Each structure stands twice: as C-alpha cells, then as structure tokens.
Amino acid sequence: MATTGNTTTMTAPIYQVKAEFFRTLGHPARIRVLEILQGGERPVSELIPEVGIESSHLSQQLGVMRRAGIIQARKVGSNVYYSVGDPKFFELLDVAKRIITSSLAESQMLLEQMEAAELQAGTTPKSRPPSRRKH
C-alpha cells in the first residue's frame, strides 16, 4: 500500500506487474514485430508481409504493444511508422535466445548420452530418429 496525504492506494506486487509484462510479450506476432523493429523504424506496410499475419490481426497486436508502451507509432501522410522506444527490449530478446539455445544444447547432449548408453547396451533407439548433430 502507498499512502499519499489522506489517500491510501493499493499497488500491485512486482511479481504481478512482471507477469502482466510477460503476458503482453507472450504472442508470437508481438515477438516477431520486436525482431523486425530491431533493424529500426518500419512502416506498417513492411511489417505485414514480414510478420506473416492478416493486416487486421497485425493491427490488433500493434495496438496491444502500443498501449503497453512497447512500441511507438508515428504517422507521416498516409503511412504509420512503428519503432521500439526502449532498446532494452532487444536485450531481453537476446537473453531469451541465449536461454533457449542453452536449454536446447543441454537437451541435445542428454539425447546423445542416452543414444550412446543404448549402443553400449547393444540396443538401438527405435522410437525416435537419430540425433542430427552437426560435426
């Protein structure tokens, strides 16, 4: 609770604020928009084919992102240009990619260890295709 003068207001716990933040980012089209905008400001006409969804659906997603303060819109004539206001969003995407890559690498190592153990035991893995490790 925060107190200002005679008024007491309830503030959301930080974990709820964080959850709402990640929910806002939790749509593939929104992540794709951020990836595209990492290259700089883009008109909506360029976003449509690159995001790969219907223009009306993209418009909804851009609206969610705009209301959350993730992106900014700027109108020039009949064109609307979008950009990301805070470059920390790109850092967040990079950290997410590193976490996912690390997790996948660990899964790949575990799979290879399991396959090696099965080969040593004289059995071959039948229920899954062989791993496709690059040498």
C-alpha positions in Angstrom: 0.0 0.0 0.0 1.1 3.5 -0.8 0.0 6.5 1.2 -0.3 10.0 -0.2 -1.7 12.6 2.1 -5.0 11.2 3.4 -5.4 8.7 0.5 -4.3 5.1 0.6 -3.9 3.3 -2.7 -3.2 -0.4 -3.4 -0.2 -1.1 -5.6 0.2 -4.4 -7.4 3.1 -6.6 -6.1 6.0 -6.5 -8.5 5.6 -10.2 -9.5 2.1 -9.3 -10.8 3.5 -6.4 -12.8 6.2 -8.7 -14.2 3.6 -11.3 -15.1 1.5 -8.8 -16.9 4.6 -7.5 -18.8 5.5 -11.0 -20.0 1.8 -11.7 -20.9 2.0 -8.6 -23.1 5.0 -10.0 -24.9 3.5 -13.6 -24.9 2.3 -13.7 -28.5 4.5 -14.9 -31.5 3.4 -11.9 -33.7 4.5 -9.4 -31.0 7.9 -11.1 -30.7 8.3 -11.1 -34.4 7.4 -7.4 -34.6 10.1 -6.7 -32.0 12.6 -8.7 -34.0 11.8 -6.8 -37.2 11.9 -3.4 -35.4 15.4 -4.2 -34.1 16.5 -3.1 -37.5 14.9 0.3 -37.0 11.6 2.1 -37.6 9.4 0.4 -40.2 6.1 1.3 -41.9 3.2 -1.0 -41.2 3.1 -1.9 -44.9 6.5 -3.6 -44.4 5.5 -5.3 -41.2 2.5 -7.1 -42.7 4.5 -9.4 -45.0 7.4 -9.9 -42.6 5.2 -10.8 -39.6 3.1 -13.1 -41.9 -0.4 -12.5 -40.4 -3.5 -10.7 -41.7 -3.3 -6.9 -41.6 -6.3 -6.7 -39.2 -4.7 -9.2 -36.8 -1.4 -7.3 -37.0 -3.3 -4.1 -36.3 -4.7 -5.7 -33.1 -1.2 -6.8 -32.0 0.3 -3.5 -32.7 -2.4 -1.8 -30.6 -1.7 -4.1 -27.7 2.0 -3.2 -27.9 1.3 0.5 -28.3 -1.0 0.6 -25.3 1.6 -1.2 -23.2 4.3 1.3 -24.2 6.4 -1.3 -26.0 6.3 0.4 -29.4 5.6 3.9 -30.7 3.7 4.9 -33.8 4.4 7.9 -35.9 2.1 9.0 -38.8 3.6 10.6 -41.9 0.9 11.3 -44.5 -1.0 8.0 -45.0 1.9 5.9 -43.6 2.2 4.8 -40.0 5.7 4.0 -38.8 6.5 1.9 -35.8 9.6 1.8 -33.6 10.6 0.5 -30.2 11.1 3.1 -27.6 13.5 1.2 -25.3 16.4 -0.8 -26.7 16.3 -3.0 -23.5 13.5 -4.9 -25.3 16.2 -6.1 -27.8 18.4 -7.1 -24.9 15.5 -9.1 -23.5 15.1 -10.9 -26.8 18.8 -11.7 -26.9 18.8 -13.1 -23.3 15.7 -15.2 -24.2 17.5 -16.6 -27.3 20.6 -17.5 -25.2 18.4 -19.2 -22.6 16.6 -21.2 -25.3 19.9 -22.1 -27.1 21.4 -23.3 -23.8 18.4 -25.4 -23.0 18.4 -27.0 -26.4 22.1 -27.7 -26.2 21.6 -29.4 -22.9 18.8 -31.5 -24.3 20.9 -32.4 -27.3 23.7 -33.6 -25.0 21.3 -35.7 -23.0 19.9 -37.3 -26.1 23.4 -38.1 -27.3 24.3 -39.6 -23.9 21.1 -41.7 -24.0 21.9 -43.0 -27.5 25.5 -43.8 -26.5 24.2 -45.8 -23.5 21.8 -47.7 -25.7 24.5 -48.5 -28.2 26.8 -49.7 -25.4 24.0 -51.9 -24.1 23.6 -53.4 -27.5 20.2 -51.9 -28.2 19.3 -49.3 -30.8 16.9 -46.5 -30.4 13.7 -47.4 -32.2 11.2 -44.9 -31.1 13.0 -41.7 -32.2 15.1 -40.7 -35.2 18.9 -40.4 -34.7 20.1 -37.0 -33.5 21.3 -34.7 -36.2 24.3 -33.2 -34.6 26.5 -31.0 -36.8 30.1 -32.0 -36.9 
